[in-house]
Amino acid sequence: MATIVPHFSTSGAGAIIIVNMKNFIKNLKENIDAFEGVDLKPETNLTSLPEWDSIALLSTMAMISSVYKVALKGTEINSTKNVAELYELVQSKAY
């Protein structure tokens, strides 16, 4: 597993803003074993991937919590339609 590199900055109001989708996808691929070798794109539906299982879900939750300081429930992640929606969800909850 790769070293987690935070990709966020702080706005003047103190809110954490994820720098960009490219870095978000990079963190998913580098820190979640199930996504190694998977061509993740903003339109990729994580829950439809054969690699998606409970370990991938927990790893995704842990990475988001560690890197972006956002706690998401498994149901929230599973309800997103694709990587772009997950990215937007994390951004909306980042403080």
Protein Blocks (a to p, Z undefined) as FASTA:
>chain_A
ZZddddddddfkopacdfblmlmmmmmmmmmmklgoiacdfklcfklpmklcfklmmmmm
mmmmmmnopacdfklmmmpmbfklmmmmmmmmpZZ
